[in-house]
Amino acid sequence: MKIKAREGDLVETNDNILFDVKGLVHPPSRVIAFLRYVPDPDGDRKRDGTTYRKVYALSERYALLKQVFPRYLVYDPVFNERLCEVPFEAIKRHYRPVDYLQKLRRRDGLDEVESQALHFMKLLKESANVSWSKLGISGSILVKLYTQTSDIDPIVYGSENCYKVYSALGSLLDSRENSVRSYSLKELKELFDFRSKDTAMRFEDFVRTESRKVLQGKFMGRDYFIRFVKDWNEIEEKYGTILYKSEGYAKIKATVVDDSEAIFTPCCYKIGNVEILEGTSIESIEEIVSFRGRFCEQARRGETVIAQGKVEKLQKAEEREHYRLLLGNKVSDHMILA
């Protein structure tokens, strides 16, 4: 079975583990994904007679993989590191956000969580005037492992559609439309307490960036986090066309010169005026990149940032090599306004 998976999809293995698919570039016979839900009799989620728990922190996911499911941790020669990769033959089900949303639209008797999720998707579709075929629902709702307090995780596909939804959502927030609102300071503190287990930064720095984000907030009192994903025809990179090599770890100060891909997952910020503050001394770093949604909308064009992460060299056939700073693999990785 050949699987064409992308950011926001989930896959379920023969041993009933569910993984979040990461990124848009995958090996020919495996899917790069993060461990997300595991069978656990002490878990708080139930489906088809099996109890599950959600694994939150990235460090815990890797620890669990090493201890219990080491078969999914493999060295990837293209990305030049150990990654969680699920072989096609181990996958029994592939969950696609677009397919699920279509089913939800046709179903009767939705519960409160499903009903609010569908209501939010209708609002986004109508406000932005995008096709249903370019919208989906990811996360726990997609795999029917949600609780009554679960988030809504919409996904939008295709750059043009993403910019439309982003603009529409910004307008909804500005108009103080009753059902959609930004986080309050108290809610930002709760989000900070949750995120700081995985990403270390000061609360003041956290508030400066998070308080102006559009991709996250509350809908009808329920948390939402929207992911914008490029469509298949917008992805030039194929597995192996670019080779990645770790060049160490660094803390830098830089100016954002292009933020046009800051809203996507993976997100990318083109940078200039790079100054190395600590670590690997490569001043020709051209971009800051992350596969984690929390680093979207982190800075705007013209702003100066301080960022810390893994320095990678990218080598493409017959093209010059260039360097990037990759965020999200370590708790110490961060990006804040200078």
Summary of the structure (lengths in Angstrom):
residues: 338
radius of gyration: 19.6
end to end distance: 48.4
largest distance: 58.9
contacts: 1052
relative contact order: 0.12
helix: 27%
strand: 38%
